[in-house]
């Protein structure tokens, strides 16, 4: 396929096979803003739910640590112990928030597309080290769009944050006069309000970017007319080859039928448009169709039957019904047992005479 075709040449909508192949390569529609939204939401939830327990845990741990600081030896081993203890306290405090943020990032990616394992995006590509391809990535339409989107995002989020802080400007002036406990409480309330405003506006940005990424991905998978033709040949087969195969199968079937006509018990005809050759031997459950045809093939069946002394019985309704309802090497349907039995009985009586 011509993967390097210009975007202007890709005028055909992508087939389902094309979309599936893109997904297998790791080329899926995904928006980084959705991941950022869930990470920001998880961080906000962590601040809202875990800040109190974390503050209490840190207070209890550090109070005991600082109260007994004089008991820690001032040598190298003591300092290492103190640093290790402080690090463990800090890790225990931030483990839950970090885990919550990581979980938010995983969920943000999972809701956009099912989990996919592929190493193709990591495979080396010459286009990644090509100066021309690099310039196109830096100054192309997608790069300009991402730059404009980044500026717009900073402006909108900054405006929302500024609006929230401006509404609280009188309280900000009084923060310096508050006690440490009251200052922490006021800062916590202001942080939650700021994060809530940013999260609300960021949700609209993320949904808009996700819709655009879906549109851009679908447009990127468009195909040229030549690609569409080649894919049709690969999936459905070359029409010329399929026609030739049908001709070969028809010729083999005809040859096999002509070889089976001399062994038939009777040939039921229309008398010229249809011909069905039936074979019945003692022990068979029902007569079997060994050959059938219309027009020229029917005449050929009659001629071969005549050459080998196979009885030919004219019964137009039965010939048409058998031709429509039974295939080669199949037993006749139950509804035709009586009519066929009469024909075969008539042939056997003729043979006995």
C-alpha positions in Angstrom: 0.0 0.0 0.0 1.1 3.5 -0.7 1.5 4.7 2.9 3.3 7.8 1.8 0.4 9.2 -0.2 -0.5 12.8 0.4 -3.4 13.6 2.7 -5.2 15.2 -0.2 -5.2 11.8 -2.0 -6.9 10.0 0.9 -10.5 10.7 0.0 -12.0 7.3 0.9 -13.4 6.4 4.3 -11.3 3.8 6.1 -12.5 0.2 6.2 -13.0 -1.7 9.4 -9.9 -3.8 8.5 -7.8 -0.5 8.1 -9.0 0.7 11.6 -8.2 -2.7 13.2 -4.7 -2.7 11.7 -4.1 0.8 13.0 -5.2 -0.3 16.5 -2.9 -3.4 16.3 0.0 -1.0 15.5 -0.7 1.0 18.6 -2.2 3.9 16.6 -5.3 4.7 18.6 -7.4 7.8 19.3 -6.3 9.1 22.6 -6.3 12.5 24.3 -3.6 13.4 26.9 -6.0 15.9 28.3 -8.3 13.1 29.5 -5.4 11.6 31.4 -4.6 15.0 32.8 -8.2 15.5 33.8 -8.3 12.2 35.8 -4.9 12.8 37.4 -6.1 16.3 38.5 -9.4 14.8 39.7 -7.5 12.1 41.7 -5.2 14.8 43.2 -8.2 16.9 44.2 -9.9 13.9 45.7 -6.7 13.0 47.6 -6.4 16.6 49.0 -10.0 16.5 50.0 -10.1 13.1 51.7 -6.5 12.4 52.7 -5.1 15.8 53.8 -6.5 15.6 57.3 -5.3 12.0 58.1 -2.0 12.8 56.5 -1.6 15.9 58.6 -2.5 14.1 61.8 -0.1 11.2 61.0 2.8 13.6 60.2 2.1 15.6 63.4 2.1 12.4 65.5 5.2 11.0 63.9 7.2 14.2 63.8 6.2 15.2 67.4 7.7 12.1 68.8 10.7 12.3 66.4 11.5 15.9 67.4 10.7 15.4 71.1 13.4 12.7 71.2 15.8 14.4 68.8 18.3 14.9 71.6 18.6 11.1 72.0 19.8 10.6 68.5 23.6 10.3 68.3 25.3 13.1 66.5 27.7 10.8 64.7 27.4 9.6 61.1 25.3 6.5 62.0 22.9 8.6 64.0 22.4 11.1 61.1 21.8 8.3 58.7 19.2 6.8 61.1 17.5 10.2 61.4 17.5 10.7 57.7 16.1 7.2 57.0 13.4 7.7 59.7 12.4 11.0 58.2 12.3 9.5 54.7 10.1 6.6 55.8 7.7 9.0 57.6 7.4 11.1 54.4 6.9 8.0 52.1 4.2 6.6 54.4 2.4 10.0 54.3 2.5 10.4 50.5 2.1 6.7 49.4 -1.7 6.9 49.3 -1.9 10.2 47.4 0.6 9.1 44.8 -1.2 5.8 44.4 -4.5 7.6 43.9 -2.9 9.9 41.2 -1.4 6.8 39.4 -4.8 5.1 39.5 -6.4 8.2 38.0 -3.8 8.2 35.2 -4.5 4.5 34.5 -8.3 5.0 34.4 -7.9 8.0 32.2 -6.1 5.9 29.6 -8.3 2.8 30.0 -11.6 4.6 29.3 -10.3 5.9 26.0 -9.3 2.5 24.7 -9.1 -1.1 25.8 -5.7 -2.3 27.0 -3.4 -2.9 24.1 0.1 -4.6 24.2 2.3 -3.8 21.2 6.0 -3.0 20.7 5.5 -1.5 17.2 5.6 2.2 18.4 9.0 1.4 19.9 10.4 0.0 16.7 13.1 2.2 15.0 11.8 4.4 12.1 13.9 6.3 9.7 11.4 9.1 9.7 12.2 9.9 13.3 15.8 10.8 12.4 15.0 12.5 9.2 15.5 16.3 9.4 12.8 16.9 6.9 10.3 14.7 8.7 11.3 16.4 12.0 10.7 19.9 10.5 7.3 18.8 9.3 6.5 17.6 12.8 7.7 20.8 14.4 6.0 23.2 11.9 3.1 21.1 10.6 -0.6 21.7 11.1 -0.7 19.3 14.1 2.2 21.0 15.8 0.6 24.4 15.3 -2.7 23.1 16.6 -1.0 21.6 19.7 0.8 24.9 20.3 -2.4 26.9 20.0 -4.2 24.4 22.3 -1.5 24.7 24.9 -1.7 28.5 24.9 -5.5 28.4 25.1 -5.4 26.0 27.9 -3.0 28.1 29.9 -5.1 31.2 29.3 -8.4 29.5 30.3 -7.0 27.7 33.4 -5.1 30.9 34.4 -8.3 33.0 34.0 -10.3 30.6 36.1 -7.6 30.5 38.8 -7.3 34.3 38.7 -11.1 34.7 39.0 -11.2 32.4 42.1 -8.3 34.2 43.8 -9.7 37.6 42.9 -13.0 36.7 44.5 -11.0 35.8 47.7 -8.7 38.9 47.6 -10.1 40.3 50.9 -9.5 37.0 52.7 -5.9 36.8 51.3 -5.0 40.1 52.9 -6.0 38.7 56.3 -4.1 35.5 56.0 -0.9 37.0 57.4 -2.8 37.8 60.7 -4.1 34.3 61.3 -2.7 31.7 63.7 -0.9 28.7 62.2 -3.9 26.4 62.7 -6.4 28.9 61.2 -4.0 29.7 58.4 -3.8 26.0 57.4 -7.6 25.7 57.5 -8.1 28.8 55.3 -5.4 27.6 52.9 -7.0 24.2 52.6 -10.4 25.7 51.8 -8.9 28.1 49.3 -7.0 25.2 47.6 -10.1 23.0 47.3 -12.0 25.9 45.8 -9.2 26.7 43.3 -8.9 23.0 42.3 -12.6 22.6 41.9 -12.8 25.6 39.6 -9.9 24.4 37.5 -11.2 20.8 37.4 -14.6 22.0 36.2 -13.3 24.1 33.3 -10.7 21.4 32.4 -13.4 18.8 32.0 -14.8 20.8 29.1 -11.3 21.2 27.6 -10.6 17.5 27.9 -13.9 16.4 26.3 -13.4 18.8 23.4 -9.9 17.6 22.8 -11.0 14.0 23.0 -13.6 14.6 20.3 -11.0 16.3 18.1 -8.5 13.5 18.6 -11.2 11.0 17.5 -11.9 13.0 14.4 -8.2 13.5 13.6 -7.5 9.8 14.1 -10.3 8.8 11.8 -9.2 11.3 9.2 -5.6 10.0 9.4 -6.8 6.5 8.6 -8.5 7.5 5.3 -7.4 5.6 2.2 -6.6 6.3 -1.4 -8.6 4.7 -4.1 -5.7 2.4 -4.9 -5.3 1.3 -1.3 -9.0 0.5 -1.3 -8.8 -1.6 -4.4 -5.7 -3.5 -3.1 -7.4 -4.2 0.2 -10.5 -5.4 -1.6 -8.3 -7.8 -3.6 -6.6 -9.0 -0.4 -9.8 -9.6 1.6 -12.2 -10.7 -1.1 -9.8 -12.0 -3.7 -9.0 -10.9 -7.2 -12.4 -10.9 -9.2 -10.6 -12.3 -12.3 -9.0 -15.1 -10.3 -12.3 -15.9 -8.6 -14.1 -16.0 -12.0 -11.4 -18.3 -13.3 -11.7 -20.6 -10.3 -15.5 -20.7 -10.7 -15.0 -21.8 -14.4 -12.5 -24.5 -13.3 -14.9 -25.8 -10.7 -17.8 -25.8 -13.1 -15.8 -27.7 -15.7 -14.7 -30.3 -13.2 -18.2 -30.7 -11.9 -19.5 -31.1 -15.5 -16.9 -33.7 -16.2 -17.7 -35.6 -13.1 -21.4 -35.5 -13.9 -20.9 -36.8 -17.4 -18.8 -39.7 -16.0 -21.6 -40.6 -13.6 -24.5 -40.5 -16.1 -23.8 -44.0 -17.6 -24.2 -45.4 -14.1 -27.5 -43.7 -13.5 -30.8 -45.6 -13.1 -32.9 -43.1 -14.9 -32.8 -39.5 -16.4 -35.9 -37.4 -15.7 -36.3 -34.6 -18.3 -38.5 -31.6 -19.2 -38.0 -32.7 -22.0 -35.3 -30.3 -23.3 -34.8 -27.6 -20.7 -34.1 -29.7 -17.6 -32.5 -33.1 -17.0 -31.8 -34.9 -13.7 -30.0 -38.2 -13.6 -30.9 -40.4 -10.6 -29.1 -43.5 -9.3 -30.8 -46.1 -7.2 -29.4 -49.5 -6.1 -30.7 -52.1 -3.7 -29.8 -51.2 -0.1 -29.8 -47.4 -0.7 -32.1 -45.4 1.5 -33.2 -43.1 -1.3 -32.2 -42.3 -4.9 -29.2 -40.0 -5.3 -28.8 -37.2 -7.9 -25.6 -37.9 -9.9 -26.1 -35.2 -12.5 -28.3 -32.3 -13.4 -28.4 -29.4 -15.9 -30.4 -27.0 -18.0 -30.6 -26.3 -21.7 -27.3 -27.4 -23.4 -26.1 -29.3 -20.4 -29.5 -31.1 -20.2 -29.2 -32.1 -23.8 -25.7 -33.4 -23.2 -26.9 -35.5 -20.3 -29.7 -36.9 -22.4 -27.2 -37.7 -25.2 -24.8 -39.5 -22.8 -27.7 -41.4 -21.3 -28.8 -42.5 -24.8 -25.3 -43.6 -25.7 -25.1 -45.9 -22.7 -28.7 -47.2 -22.6 -29.9 -45.3 -19.6 -33.7 -44.8 -19.7 -34.9 -41.3 -20.2 -38.3 -40.4 -18.8 -40.1 -37.2 -19.6 -41.8 -35.7 -16.5 -41.6 -31.9 -16.7 -43.0 -31.1 -13.2 -40.8 -33.7 -11.5 -37.7 -32.6 -13.5 -38.1 -29.0 -12.5 -38.8 -29.8 -8.9 -35.8 -32.1 -8.6 -33.5 -29.6 -10.3 -34.5 -26.9 -7.9 -34.4 -29.0 -4.7 -31.5 -31.4 -4.8 -27.8 -31.0 -5.4 -25.2 -33.4 -6.9 -24.5 -36.5 -4.7 -27.5 -35.7 -2.5 -30.5 -37.9 -1.8 -33.8 -36.6 -3.2 -36.2 -34.9 -0.7 -38.8 -36.9 1.1 -41.7 -35.1 -0.7 -40.5 -36.5 -4.1 -40.2 -40.1 -2.9 -43.6 -41.2 -4.3 -43.1 -39.6 -7.8 -39.6 -40.9 -8.1 -40.6 -44.3 -6.9 -43.2 -44.5 -9.7 -40.6 -43.5 -12.3 -38.0 -46.0 -11.1 -40.6 -48.7 -10.8 -41.6 -48.0 -14.4 -38.0 -48.3 -15.5 -37.4 -51.6 -13.6 -40.5 -53.1 -15.2 -39.2 -52.1 -18.6 -35.9 -53.8 -17.8 -37.7 -57.0 -16.8 -39.6 -57.1 -20.0 
